[in-house]
Amino acid sequence: MPNFVYMARDKQGALQTGRLDAVDEDQAVAVLQNRGLIVTSVLLRNQAAPVRPARALAPRRLHGRVTTTDKVQLCDQLAVLLASGVPLMRALEVVSAQAESRVLLRALAQMRRDLEAGSTFRDALARHPRIFSNFWVNLVETGEASGHLAQSLSQLASYQETMRQLQTKAVTAVTYPVVLISASVLAVTIFMVYIIPIFRQIFNAAHAPLPLL
């Protein structure tokens, strides 16, 4: 089985290196990602050029929208990579290779092209208002101006995580009464359609009126 040498970052930004036996590059990157690592490069031992992580994610299933989870992962990964000294362009390439949203993947590709053309990260984000709100754009602009972009992205990740938790609680709060009401309506319907006619027959047989209750 081929042996690979890898470089990756954990969620705290610490550099992780080592060797891994895998059938191919795809399996090697998948194993590292399952460990919660952000893969920056995978090298087949004695190979001259690094294997791009994007190849390993070719078979991945991409969904067609950008969820709050996608945004949290994006902020977390960018913050970790930038805090570790990885250049912004390389960081965007790494997170693009691990994105799970088709819409976000296209946006990241456009952002890299904008940065290559000399645009600021703030302006690159602003071109995608359906994904990145003004809050995002303004906080990133502040981070770029102050030289603390990684910290700004970390704050964004915390904000997005808080929003996700609130959304989950809101859905739960709405779902519970809806389930109760639906169950109640179903129970009453069954009673009216199946149970009441049986009682009606019994009372009719006894020549007694059906009680109002």
Backbone as a chain_set.jsonl record, in Angstrom:
{"seq": "MPNFVYMARDKQGALQTGRLDAVDEDQAVAVLQNRGLIVTSVLLRNQAAPVRPARALAPRRLHGRVTTTDKVQLCDQLAVLLASGVPLMRALEVVSAQAESRVLLRALAQMRRDLEAGSTFRDALARHPRIFSNFWVNLVETGEASGHLAQSLSQLASYQETMRQLQTKAVTAVTYPVVLISASVLAVTIFMVYIIPIFRQIFNAAHAPLPLL", "coords": {"N": [[0.844, -1.201, 0.0], [0.582, 2.226, -0.859], [2.559, 4.877, 0.612], [2.009, 7.954, 2.203], [3.055, 11.322, 2.75], [1.975, 13.896, 4.783], [0.755, 17.272, 5.314], [-1.0, 19.278, 7.562], [-3.477, 21.268, 9.304], [-4.703, 21.624, 12.615], [-7.742, 22.432, 14.48], [-6.903, 24.384, 16.179], [-4.911, 25.566, 14.826], [-2.434, 24.467, 14.864], [0.405, 22.969, 13.346], [0.327, 19.895, 11.702], [2.086, 17.055, 10.876], [2.998, 14.065, 9.153], [2.997, 10.525, 8.354], [1.086, 8.362, 6.267], [-0.642, 5.446, 5.421], [-2.376, 4.581, 2.539], [-4.786, 3.733, -0.004], [-4.9, 5.459, -2.223], [-4.441, 8.986, -3.125], [-6.912, 10.163, -2.7], [-8.181, 8.64, -0.683], [-6.342, 9.078, 1.378], [-6.559, 11.859, 1.943], [-9.248, 11.93, 2.676], [-9.232, 10.393, 5.034], [-7.678, 12.023, 6.711], [-9.28, 14.313, 6.865], [-11.47, 13.26, 8.19], [-10.393, 13.089, 10.661], [-10.63, 15.609, 11.543], [-8.878, 17.485, 10.543], [-7.426, 20.189, 8.665], [-6.468, 19.895, 5.542], [-3.472, 20.69, 3.952], [-1.5, 19.818, 2.196], [-0.647, 16.801, 0.441], [1.696, 14.334, -0.003], [2.906, 11.831, -2.07], [5.164, 9.46, -1.041], [8.518, 10.109, -1.86], [7.7, 11.498, -4.038], [7.755, 14.226, -6.285], [6.056, 16.445, -6.599], [3.351, 18.033, -4.846], [0.24, 16.483, -4.053], [-2.834, 17.761, -4.943], [-5.313, 18.693, -2.64], [-7.863, 19.091, -3.65], [-8.409, 17.16, -5.546], [-9.036, 14.966, -4.087], [-11.539, 15.443, -3.245], [-13.222, 15.311, -5.34], [-15.318, 13.36, -5.763], [-17.191, 14.154, -3.912], [-20.403, 15.022, -2.553], [-22.165, 17.816, -3.392], [-24.232, 20.286, -2.0], [-26.924, 22.506, -2.969], [-27.137, 25.039, -1.781], [-26.149, 27.659, 0.522], [-25.508, 26.988, 3.719], [-25.855, 27.81, 7.248], [-24.044, 26.265, 8.621], [-22.112, 25.801, 6.644], [-21.019, 28.383, 6.481], [-19.981, 28.737, 9.045], [-17.981, 26.754, 9.075], [-16.379, 27.727, 7.001], [-15.453, 30.216, 8.05], [-14.123, 29.31, 10.37], [-12.105, 27.637, 9.3], [-10.672, 29.399, 7.613], [-9.824, 31.278, 9.532], [-8.151, 29.716, 11.155], [-6.143, 28.928, 9.318], [-5.097, 31.411, 8.402], [-4.206, 32.513, 10.835], [-2.167, 30.787, 11.268], [-0.27, 31.586, 9.534], [-0.611, 31.058, 6.86], [-0.876, 32.193, 3.547], [-3.519, 34.325, 2.262], [-4.578, 33.714, -0.32], [-3.755, 31.045, -0.67], [-5.048, 29.94, 1.526], [-7.735, 30.279, 0.805], [-7.791, 28.561, -1.355], [-7.415, 26.114, -0.089], [-9.713, 25.927, 1.598], [-11.633, 25.939, -0.361], [-11.244, 23.484, -1.535], [-12.412, 21.9, 0.319], [-14.988, 22.649, 0.645], [-18.55, 22.209, 0.89], [-20.712, 23.182, -0.387], [-22.168, 23.935, -3.445], [-22.79, 26.48, -4.419], [-21.279, 28.129, -2.73], [-18.753, 27.228, -3.385], [-18.457, 28.146, -6.032], [-18.524, 30.88, -5.499], [-16.199, 31.214, -3.958], [-14.265, 30.591, -5.852], [-14.594, 32.756, -7.628], [-13.875, 34.806, -5.892], [-11.167, 34.286, -5.479], [-10.218, 34.842, -8.033], [-10.788, 37.563, -8.14], [-9.1, 38.541, -6.125], [-6.622, 37.907, -7.234], [-6.685, 39.728, -9.278], [-6.196, 42.032, -7.975], [-8.034, 42.979, -6.147], [-9.422, 43.789, -2.9], [-9.967, 41.687, -0.025], [-12.288, 42.335, 1.25], [-13.801, 43.659, -0.75], [-14.045, 41.545, -2.514], [-15.695, 39.826, -1.082], [-17.972, 41.435, -0.916], [-19.092, 41.275, -3.412], [-20.808, 39.199, -3.368], [-23.523, 39.372, -2.152], [-25.711, 37.786, -1.468], [-24.709, 35.707, -0.076], [-22.795, 36.665, 1.757], [-23.36, 38.869, 4.258], [-23.801, 42.439, 5.004], [-22.75, 42.752, 7.525], [-20.77, 40.78, 7.616], [-19.057, 41.789, 5.592], [-18.307, 44.316, 6.612], [-17.01, 43.621, 9.008], [-14.877, 42.097, 8.083], [-13.599, 44.045, 6.589], [-12.755, 45.734, 8.66], [-10.981, 43.984, 9.923], [-9.051, 43.623, 7.908], [-8.059, 46.251, 7.678], [-6.94, 46.659, 10.181], [-5.094, 44.683, 10.352], [-5.735, 42.323, 11.553], [-7.112, 40.094, 10.485], [-7.557, 37.358, 10.83], [-8.51, 37.211, 13.471], [-10.892, 38.629, 13.185], [-12.319, 36.933, 11.493], [-12.529, 34.744, 13.159], [-14.231, 35.799, 15.113], [-16.466, 36.131, 13.516], [-17.061, 33.453, 13.017], [-17.844, 32.622, 15.57], [-20.107, 34.203, 15.875], [-21.737, 33.228, 13.769], [-22.067, 30.61, 14.655], [-23.521, 31.028, 16.991], [-25.869, 32.081, 15.853], [-26.71, 29.83, 14.448], [-27.323, 28.061, 16.532], [-29.445, 29.469, 17.697], [-31.302, 29.371, 15.609], [-31.764, 26.624, 15.523], [-32.958, 26.227, 18.025], [-35.246, 27.786, 17.668], [-36.567, 26.42, 15.595], [-37.058, 24.011, 16.909], [-38.731, 24.916, 18.96], [-40.964, 25.68, 17.499], [-41.67, 23.355, 16.16], [-42.494, 21.459, 18.098], [-45.112, 22.287, 19.256], [-46.552, 22.193, 16.851], [-46.471, 19.486, 16.179], [-47.912, 18.449, 18.348], [-50.433, 19.667, 17.968], [-51.118, 18.611, 15.458], [-51.249, 15.886, 16.076], [-53.396, 15.952, 17.855], [-55.517, 16.867, 16.222], [-55.616, 14.729, 14.44], [-56.352, 12.664, 16.167], [-58.922, 13.516, 17.021], [-60.231, 13.524, 14.556], [-60.177, 10.791, 13.853], [-61.768, 9.84, 15.929], [-64.224, 11.102, 15.387], [-64.842, 10.081, 12.86], [-64.75, 7.276, 13.006], [-65.346, 6.309, 15.652], [-67.616, 7.689, 16.739], [-69.772, 6.988, 14.887], [-70.144, 4.282, 15.626], [-71.1, 4.472, 18.281], [-73.422, 5.837, 17.648], [-74.929, 3.923, 16.296], [-75.335, 2.125, 18.384], [-76.911, 3.632, 20.188], [-79.084, 4.202, 18.555], [-80.098, 1.683, 18.191], [-81.058, 1.225, 20.686], [-83.109, 2.958, 20.736], [-82.631, 5.523, 21.705], [-81.751, 8.952, 22.14], [-78.754, 10.364, 20.77], [-76.351, 11.466, 23.002], [-75.449, 14.906, 23.528], [-72.781, 15.385, 24.22]], "CA": [[0.0, 0.0, 0.0], [1.411, 3.444, -0.929], [2.743, 5.653, 1.834], [1.912, 9.374, 1.912], [3.489, 12.296, 3.748], [0.97, 14.947, 4.745], [0.808, 18.472, 6.147], [-2.357, 19.722, 7.843], [-3.644, 22.126, 10.486], [-5.85, 21.281, 13.434], [-8.647, 23.557, 14.698], [-6.175, 25.427, 16.899], [-3.919, 26.124, 13.926], [-1.143, 23.788, 15.004], [0.814, 22.203, 12.178], [0.381, 18.45, 11.889], [2.744, 16.355, 9.773], [3.169, 12.645, 9.422], [2.878, 9.583, 7.247], [-0.207, 7.675, 6.263], [-0.827, 4.434, 4.382], [-3.691, 4.671, 1.92], [-4.842, 3.177, -1.359], [-4.565, 6.544, -3.132], [-4.506, 10.315, -2.501], [-8.295, 10.432, -2.284], [-8.415, 8.015, 0.614], [-5.473, 9.719, 2.364], [-7.157, 13.137, 2.343], [-10.509, 11.639, 3.368], [-8.897, 9.946, 6.389], [-7.222, 13.189, 7.47], [-10.431, 15.178, 7.117], [-12.276, 12.608, 9.222], [-9.738, 13.382, 11.938], [-10.864, 17.012, 11.864], [-7.732, 18.282, 10.109], [-7.527, 20.971, 7.434], [-5.348, 19.389, 4.755], [-2.817, 21.672, 3.089], [-0.817, 19.103, 1.12], [-0.414, 15.365, 0.596], [2.769, 13.931, -0.901], [3.287, 10.432, -2.162], [6.568, 9.392, -0.631], [9.47, 10.217, -2.978], [7.07, 12.204, -5.157], [8.312, 15.586, -6.351], [5.031, 17.498, -6.525], [2.267, 17.702, -3.923], [-1.07, 16.136, -4.589], [-3.779, 18.797, -4.528], [-6.446, 18.139, -1.91], [-9.111, 19.197, -4.404], [-8.653, 15.923, -6.264], [-9.622, 13.979, -3.199], [-12.927, 15.77, -2.978], [-13.987, 15.32, -6.576], [-16.551, 12.599, -5.703], [-18.056, 14.637, -2.837], [-21.729, 15.499, -2.923], [-22.32, 19.232, -3.076], [-25.608, 20.748, -1.979], [-27.11, 23.675, -3.817], [-27.326, 26.293, -1.071], [-25.13, 27.941, 1.533], [-26.117, 26.892, 5.039], [-25.106, 28.432, 8.338], [-22.921, 25.359, 8.897], [-21.075, 26.102, 5.646], [-20.379, 29.646, 6.832], [-19.185, 28.509, 10.253], [-16.783, 26.017, 8.671], [-15.547, 28.628, 6.205], [-14.784, 31.152, 8.96], [-13.205, 28.565, 11.232], [-10.939, 27.168, 8.544], [-9.879, 30.561, 7.199], [-9.195, 31.862, 10.715], [-7.05, 28.834, 11.565], [-5.073, 28.978, 8.321], [-4.473, 32.737, 8.415], [-3.477, 32.654, 12.092], [-0.98, 29.936, 11.187], [0.672, 32.17, 8.596], [-0.889, 30.664, 5.48], [-1.373, 33.34, 2.767], [-4.957, 34.32, 2.017], [-4.896, 32.994, -1.548], [-3.588, 29.613, -0.41], [-6.099, 29.562, 2.464], [-8.973, 30.159, 0.032], [-7.68, 27.349, -2.162], [-7.606, 24.968, 0.803], [-11.122, 25.832, 2.023], [-12.419, 25.599, -1.55], [-11.115, 22.041, -1.737], [-13.168, 21.183, 1.346], [-16.346, 23.203, 0.716], [-19.602, 21.248, 0.599], [-21.787, 23.889, -1.063], [-21.848, 24.269, -4.837], [-22.867, 27.936, -4.551], [-20.12, 28.687, -2.034], [-17.562, 26.867, -4.155], [-18.353, 29.096, -7.15], [-18.199, 32.194, -4.939], [-14.788, 31.205, -3.561], [-13.468, 30.649, -7.08], [-14.648, 34.139, -8.093], [-13.121, 35.62, -4.949], [-9.735, 34.101, -5.768], [-9.919, 35.588, -9.262], [-10.806, 38.987, -7.787], [-7.876, 38.842, -5.372], [-5.519, 37.875, -8.194], [-6.771, 40.953, -10.084], [-5.822, 43.182, -7.148], [-9.124, 43.393, -5.272], [-9.286, 43.475, -1.484], [-10.83, 40.599, 0.417], [-13.568, 42.956, 1.571], [-14.519, 43.881, -2.003], [-14.361, 40.234, -3.08], [-16.867, 39.341, -0.356], [-19.121, 42.297, -1.198], [-19.664, 40.901, -4.705], [-21.711, 38.068, -3.171], [-24.391, 39.789, -1.03], [-26.654, 36.734, -1.077], [-24.004, 34.791, 0.82], [-22.114, 37.403, 2.815], [-24.118, 40.068, 4.615], [-23.012, 43.641, 5.29], [-22.019, 42.508, 8.769], [-19.551, 40.083, 7.196], [-18.186, 42.681, 4.814], [-17.764, 45.352, 7.485], [-16.077, 43.04, 9.974], [-13.672, 41.74, 7.328], [-12.926, 45.313, 6.268], [-12.072, 46.155, 9.88], [-9.85, 43.089, 10.13], [-8.003, 43.937, 6.924], [-7.467, 47.556, 7.985], [-6.172, 46.582, 11.426], [-4.119, 43.613, 10.278], [-6.186, 41.212, 12.398], [-8.166, 39.438, 9.725], [-7.841, 36.049, 11.431], [-9.354, 37.43, 14.643], [-12.217, 39.023, 12.706], [-12.984, 35.731, 10.991], [-12.861, 33.935, 14.331], [-15.43, 36.409, 15.688], [-17.561, 35.798, 12.612], [-17.403, 32.049, 13.247], [-18.603, 32.567, 16.832], [-21.416, 34.811, 15.604], [-22.508, 32.303, 12.955], [-22.415, 29.462, 15.492], [-24.618, 31.484, 17.857], [-27.057, 32.166, 15.02], [-27.147, 28.471, 14.142], [-27.961, 27.527, 17.731], [-30.737, 30.138, 17.846], [-32.192, 28.825, 14.589], [-32.137, 25.276, 15.94], [-33.918, 26.361, 19.125], [-36.497, 28.314, 17.12], [-37.231, 25.327, 14.869], [-37.543, 23.067, 17.913], [-39.865, 25.531, 19.663], [-42.13, 25.698, 16.607], [-42.02, 21.994, 15.76], [-43.174, 20.723, 19.174], [-46.569, 22.517, 19.257], [-47.148, 21.742, 15.584], [-46.657, 18.035, 16.294], [-49.012, 18.212, 19.295], [-51.692, 20.051, 17.327], [-51.395, 17.638, 14.399], [-51.681, 14.637, 16.715], [-54.73, 16.18, 18.413], [-56.475, 16.902, 15.103], [-55.736, 13.357, 13.929], [-57.117, 11.875, 17.141], [-60.324, 13.942, 16.954], [-60.765, 13.075, 13.267], [-60.429, 9.349, 13.958], [-62.91, 9.667, 16.842], [-65.455, 11.534, 14.717], [-65.125, 9.286, 11.665], [-64.873, 5.845, 13.278], [-65.899, 5.967, 16.958], [-68.973, 8.24, 16.895], [-70.795, 6.156, 14.203], [-70.412, 3.058, 16.403], [-71.996, 4.861, 19.369], [-74.72, 6.206, 17.069], [-75.655, 2.682, 16.039], [-75.75, 1.553, 19.673], [-78.016, 4.431, 20.732], [-80.246, 4.021, 17.68], [-80.671, 0.357, 18.476], [-81.767, 1.349, 21.969], [-84.11, 4.005, 20.543], [-82.276, 6.638, 22.598], [-81.034, 9.996, 21.396], [-77.316, 10.447, 20.982], [-76.042, 12.598, 23.883], [-74.729, 16.011, 22.902], [-71.353, 15.201, 24.469]], "C": [[0.88, 1.252, 0.0], [1.441, 4.186, 0.403], [2.787, 7.133, 1.463], [2.447, 10.192, 3.079], [2.534, 13.476, 3.65], [1.341, 16.124, 5.639], [-0.631, 18.957, 6.314], [-2.355, 20.607, 9.079], [-4.843, 21.613, 11.282], [-6.677, 22.532, 13.695], [-8.0, 24.685, 15.491], [-5.082, 26.066, 16.051], [-2.568, 25.456, 14.003], [-0.858, 22.935, 13.773], [0.924, 20.724, 12.532], [1.044, 17.841, 10.66], [2.885, 14.887, 10.14], [3.051, 11.823, 8.166], [1.604, 8.777, 7.402], [-0.231, 6.671, 5.126], [-2.25, 4.52, 3.852], [-3.624, 4.097, 0.511], [-4.423, 4.22, -2.39], [-4.685, 7.874, -2.394], [-5.896, 10.616, -1.961], [-8.562, 9.868, -0.89], [-7.578, 8.671, 1.7], [-6.08, 11.02, 2.867], [-8.456, 12.903, 3.108], [-10.252, 11.213, 4.811], [-8.486, 11.132, 7.253], [-8.387, 14.119, 7.799], [-11.354, 14.581, 8.171], [-11.679, 12.795, 10.604], [-9.927, 14.837, 12.357], [-9.73, 17.926, 11.456], [-8.051, 19.028, 8.819], [-6.297, 20.654, 6.602], [-4.784, 20.496, 3.877], [-2.033, 21.007, 1.965], [-0.682, 17.63, 1.485], [0.613, 14.965, -0.446], [2.922, 12.417, -0.892], [4.775, 10.356, -1.881], [7.469, 9.277, -1.86], [8.875, 10.869, -4.212], [7.525, 13.655, -5.137], [7.264, 16.644, -6.105], [3.926, 17.08, -5.58], [0.982, 17.353, -4.655], [-2.071, 17.157, -4.074], [-4.944, 18.163, -3.803], [-7.741, 18.168, -2.701], [-9.445, 17.907, -5.143], [-9.38, 14.923, -5.388], [-11.103, 14.22, -2.977], [-13.779, 15.799, -4.233], [-15.3, 14.54, -6.459], [-17.552, 13.128, -4.677], [-19.393, 15.126, -3.39], [-21.875, 16.94, -2.456], [-23.804, 19.593, -3.053], [-25.712, 22.122, -2.644], [-27.338, 24.982, -3.104], [-26.216, 26.464, -0.05], [-25.803, 27.966, 2.896], [-25.27, 27.634, 6.072], [-23.897, 27.583, 8.699], [-21.78, 25.599, 7.917], [-20.31, 27.366, 6.02], [-19.508, 29.508, 8.072], [-17.887, 27.8, 9.899], [-15.83, 26.903, 7.881], [-14.759, 29.58, 7.111], [-13.748, 30.457, 9.821], [-11.928, 28.19, 10.492], [-10.058, 28.328, 8.1], [-9.141, 31.176, 8.386], [-7.993, 31.038, 11.155], [-5.865, 28.957, 10.616], [-4.343, 30.322, 8.349], [-3.675, 32.961, 9.694], [-2.202, 31.828, 12.096], [0.041, 30.456, 10.183], [0.476, 31.764, 7.152], [-1.418, 31.88, 4.722], [-2.849, 33.19, 2.427], [-5.325, 33.524, 0.771], [-4.808, 31.486, -1.353], [-4.684, 29.115, 0.545], [-7.433, 29.382, 1.737], [-8.96, 28.902, -0.84], [-7.952, 26.109, -1.309], [-9.07, 24.819, 1.191], [-12.025, 25.512, 0.83], [-12.401, 24.09, -1.785], [-11.96, 21.248, -0.753], [-14.595, 21.715, 1.501], [-17.363, 22.154, 0.301], [-20.8, 21.88, -0.105], [-21.346, 24.278, -2.47], [-21.841, 25.781, -5.043], [-21.647, 28.591, -3.906], [-18.841, 28.396, -2.792], [-17.366, 27.82, -5.331], [-17.962, 30.489, -6.647], [-16.722, 32.273, -4.548], [-13.866, 31.273, -4.775], [-13.433, 32.077, -7.632], [-13.838, 35.052, -7.182], [-11.617, 35.488, -5.187], [-9.336, 34.861, -7.029], [-9.878, 37.097, -8.974], [-9.537, 39.388, -7.037], [-6.654, 38.842, -6.296], [-5.496, 39.135, -9.057], [-6.476, 42.208, -9.268], [-6.911, 43.675, -6.216], [-8.786, 43.079, -3.82], [-10.233, 42.334, -1.136], [-12.23, 41.129, 0.715], [-14.409, 43.135, 0.308], [-14.912, 42.558, -2.654], [-15.583, 39.629, -2.4], [-18.126, 40.114, -0.75], [-19.785, 41.958, -2.527], [-20.66, 39.747, -4.579], [-22.648, 38.366, -1.996], [-25.394, 38.732, -0.606], [-26.025, 35.736, -0.111], [-23.443, 35.53, 2.026], [-22.839, 38.727, 3.065], [-23.2, 41.261, 4.816], [-22.211, 43.5, 6.577], [-20.703, 41.792, 8.488], [-18.557, 41.062, 6.57], [-17.53, 43.717, 5.727], [-16.746, 44.801, 8.473], [-14.775, 42.63, 9.294], [-12.881, 42.994, 6.958], [-12.147, 45.831, 7.479], [-10.844, 45.297, 10.137], [-8.717, 43.353, 9.166], [-7.289, 45.232, 7.28], [-6.567, 47.501, 9.209], [-5.084, 45.517, 11.395], [-4.468, 42.415, 11.14], [-7.349, 40.477, 11.724], [-8.541, 38.095, 10.343], [-8.761, 36.194, 12.632], [-10.778, 37.81, 14.237], [-13.001, 37.812, 12.205], [-13.366, 34.797, 12.135], [-14.117, 34.473, 15.022], [-16.66, 36.102, 14.827], [-18.022, 34.355, 12.82], [-18.235, 31.903, 14.516], [-20.01, 33.12, 16.635], [-22.299, 33.849, 14.814], [-22.934, 31.083, 13.765], [-23.562, 29.813, 16.434], [-25.923, 31.554, 17.077], [-27.598, 30.775, 14.695], [-27.866, 27.848, 15.338], [-29.337, 28.159, 17.948], [-31.745, 29.599, 16.834], [-32.68, 27.435, 14.973], [-33.176, 25.326, 17.059], [-35.277, 26.858, 18.615], [-37.271, 27.223, 16.39], [-37.816, 24.324, 15.851], [-38.784, 23.615, 18.62], [-41.125, 25.541, 18.812], [-42.603, 24.283, 16.297], [-42.843, 21.282, 16.823], [-44.687, 21.014, 19.213], [-47.246, 22.086, 17.969], [-47.414, 20.245, 15.631], [-47.834, 17.721, 17.221], [-50.364, 18.524, 18.663], [-52.073, 19.044, 16.247], [-51.898, 16.325, 14.981], [-53.095, 14.782, 17.281], [-55.794, 16.173, 17.322], [-56.699, 15.503, 14.547], [-56.596, 12.505, 14.864], [-58.606, 12.224, 17.08], [-60.968, 13.458, 15.658], [-61.098, 11.583, 13.31], [-61.661, 9.09, 14.831], [-64.223, 9.99, 16.136], [-65.831, 10.594, 13.577], [-65.429, 7.83, 12.013], [-65.603, 5.531, 14.59], [-67.348, 6.436, 17.105], [-70.027, 7.403, 16.15], [-71.124, 4.87, 14.963], [-71.369, 3.367, 17.543], [-73.395, 5.218, 18.837], [-75.573, 4.948, 16.823], [-76.17, 2.066, 17.339], [-76.964, 2.303, 20.229], [-79.267, 4.299, 19.87], [-80.931, 2.693, 17.934], [-81.463, 0.369, 19.768], [-82.875, 2.392, 21.916], [-83.901, 5.166, 21.532], [-81.523, 7.682, 21.788], [-79.532, 9.998, 21.74], [-77.004, 11.654, 21.853], [-75.225, 13.661, 23.152], [-73.221, 15.843, 23.061], [-70.749, 14.221, 23.483]], "O": [[1.828, 1.334, 0.78], [0.502, 4.135, 1.198], [3.499, 7.53, 0.541], [2.31, 9.808, 4.24], [2.305, 14.003, 2.561], [2.123, 15.996, 6.58], [-1.386, 19.041, 5.345], [-1.364, 20.685, 9.805], [-5.862, 21.221, 10.712], [-6.344, 23.6, 13.18], [-8.489, 25.814, 15.48], [-4.405, 26.993, 16.496], [-1.646, 25.838, 13.282], [-1.745, 22.274, 13.232], [1.536, 20.355, 13.535], [0.612, 18.083, 9.533], [2.889, 14.529, 11.318], [3.011, 12.353, 7.055], [1.116, 8.543, 8.507], [0.118, 7.003, 3.993], [-3.211, 4.532, 4.622], [-2.552, 3.989, -0.085], [-3.68, 3.911, -3.323], [-4.989, 7.908, -1.201], [-6.047, 11.239, -0.91], [-9.109, 10.556, -0.028], [-8.044, 8.814, 2.83], [-6.117, 11.266, 4.073], [-8.736, 13.602, 4.082], [-10.977, 11.628, 5.715], [-8.903, 11.232, 8.407], [-8.46, 14.653, 8.906], [-11.953, 15.313, 8.959], [-12.38, 12.672, 11.608], [-9.438, 15.25, 13.408], [-9.625, 19.039, 11.971], [-8.837, 18.565, 7.993], [-5.196, 21.1, 6.928], [-5.521, 21.159, 3.148], [-1.914, 21.579, 0.881], [-0.611, 17.26, 2.657], [0.43, 15.223, -1.635], [3.05, 11.801, 0.166], [5.555, 11.126, -2.441], [7.228, 8.476, -2.763], [9.454, 10.812, -5.297], [7.664, 14.245, -4.066], [7.552, 17.652, -5.459], [3.587, 15.899, -5.511], [0.693, 17.872, -5.733], [-2.14, 17.39, -2.867], [-5.516, 17.189, -4.294], [-8.632, 17.355, -2.454], [-10.617, 17.59, -5.348], [-10.212, 14.144, -5.853], [-11.835, 13.317, -2.572], [-14.923, 16.254, -4.204], [-16.314, 14.99, -6.993], [-18.66, 12.599, -4.581], [-19.492, 15.578, -4.531], [-21.726, 17.241, -1.272], [-24.545, 19.249, -3.973], [-24.709, 22.804, -2.849], [-27.703, 25.966, -3.748], [-25.444, 25.542, 0.212], [-26.584, 28.871, 3.19], [-24.134, 28.029, 5.808], [-22.843, 28.116, 9.045], [-20.613, 25.601, 8.309], [-19.087, 27.414, 5.89], [-18.426, 30.091, 8.147], [-16.815, 28.19, 10.361], [-14.615, 26.84, 8.07], [-13.547, 29.731, 6.958], [-12.632, 30.948, 9.984], [-10.821, 28.395, 10.988], [-8.833, 28.251, 8.199], [-7.975, 31.553, 8.269], [-6.943, 31.588, 11.487], [-4.72, 29.075, 11.053], [-3.113, 30.363, 8.322], [-2.586, 33.535, 9.652], [-1.264, 32.126, 12.835], [1.096, 29.848, 9.995], [1.305, 32.087, 6.301], [-2.332, 32.545, 5.211], [-3.366, 32.078, 2.317], [-6.277, 32.744, 0.795], [-5.675, 30.74, -1.809], [-5.186, 28.002, 0.389], [-8.175, 28.441, 2.02], [-9.993, 28.262, -1.036], [-8.628, 25.178, -1.745], [-9.62, 23.72, 1.126], [-13.068, 24.881, 0.997], [-13.404, 23.497, -2.181], [-12.202, 20.058, -0.96], [-15.327, 21.279, 2.389], [-17.075, 21.305, -0.543], [-21.787, 21.201, -0.388], [-20.286, 24.875, -2.659], [-20.988, 26.307, -5.758], [-21.054, 29.505, -4.479], [-17.94, 29.233, -2.834], [-16.246, 28.254, -5.602], [-17.174, 31.189, -7.282], [-16.071, 33.29, -4.785], [-12.821, 31.924, -4.738], [-12.381, 32.557, -8.053], [-13.182, 35.978, -7.661], [-10.884, 36.473, -5.103], [-8.258, 35.451, -7.094], [-9.029, 37.812, -9.507], [-8.97, 40.451, -7.29], [-5.761, 39.678, -6.154], [-4.437, 39.565, -9.514], [-6.5, 43.318, -9.8], [-6.731, 44.696, -5.552], [-7.963, 42.207, -3.542], [-11.183, 42.056, -1.868], [-13.229, 40.454, 0.463], [-15.594, 42.802, 0.297], [-15.973, 42.452, -3.268], [-16.411, 38.994, -3.054], [-19.202, 39.536, -0.9], [-20.94, 42.325, -2.743], [-21.286, 39.357, -5.565], [-22.581, 37.697, -0.964], [-25.886, 38.78, 0.522], [-26.73, 35.007, 0.586], [-23.59, 35.088, 3.166], [-22.913, 39.586, 2.187], [-21.976, 41.124, 4.803], [-21.123, 44.061, 6.704], [-19.659, 42.142, 9.04], [-17.394, 41.144, 6.963], [-16.329, 43.966, 5.621], [-15.732, 45.443, 8.744], [-13.695, 42.796, 9.861], [-11.651, 43.002, 7.007], [-11.021, 46.308, 7.342], [-9.791, 45.806, 10.521], [-7.548, 43.313, 9.552], [-6.063, 45.314, 7.198], [-5.557, 48.202, 9.279], [-4.249, 45.45, 12.297], [-3.608, 41.583, 11.432], [-8.41, 40.272, 12.314], [-9.717, 37.734, 10.374], [-9.686, 35.402, 12.806], [-11.747, 37.374, 14.859], [-14.197, 37.684, 12.464], [-14.404, 34.137, 12.085], [-14.966, 33.699, 15.464], [-17.748, 35.849, 15.344], [-19.219, 34.068, 12.801], [-19.212, 31.154, 14.542], [-20.982, 32.576, 17.16], [-23.472, 33.67, 15.141], [-24.041, 30.575, 13.583], [-24.464, 29.004, 16.653], [-26.968, 31.136, 17.575], [-28.812, 30.57, 14.672], [-28.893, 27.189, 15.177], [-30.283, 27.475, 18.337], [-32.912, 29.393, 17.168], [-33.848, 27.099, 14.779], [-34.149, 24.572, 17.05], [-36.325, 26.404, 19.075], [-38.487, 27.11, 16.545], [-38.932, 23.839, 15.66], [-39.754, 22.893, 18.851], [-42.232, 25.423, 19.338], [-43.805, 24.041, 16.183], [-43.793, 20.573, 16.491], [-45.478, 20.071, 19.204], [-48.4, 21.658, 17.992], [-48.46, 19.783, 15.176], [-48.649, 16.845, 16.93], [-51.317, 17.757, 18.796], [-53.24, 18.667, 16.14], [-52.84, 15.722, 14.466], [-53.898, 13.852, 17.201], [-56.845, 15.551, 17.475], [-57.825, 15.129, 14.22], [-57.447, 11.733, 14.421], [-59.454, 11.332, 17.086], [-62.122, 13.029, 15.661], [-62.164, 11.163, 12.861], [-62.489, 8.235, 14.516], [-65.205, 9.259, 16.262], [-67.014, 10.337, 13.351], [-66.284, 7.214, 11.377], [-66.395, 4.589, 14.641], [-68.208, 5.672, 17.543], [-71.084, 7.127, 16.718], [-72.27, 4.42, 14.943], [-72.334, 2.636, 17.764], [-74.408, 4.942, 19.479], [-76.77, 4.925, 17.108], [-77.287, 1.552, 17.396], [-77.927, 1.686, 20.685], [-80.383, 4.286, 20.39], [-82.157, 2.58, 17.901], [-82.423, -0.384, 19.927], [-83.509, 2.68, 22.931], [-84.849, 5.704, 22.105], [-80.763, 7.355, 20.877], [-79.127, 9.673, 22.856], [-77.358, 12.773, 21.483], [-74.419, 13.352, 22.275], [-72.465, 16.13, 22.133], [-69.551, 13.944, 23.544]]}, "num_chains": 1, "name": "protein.A"}
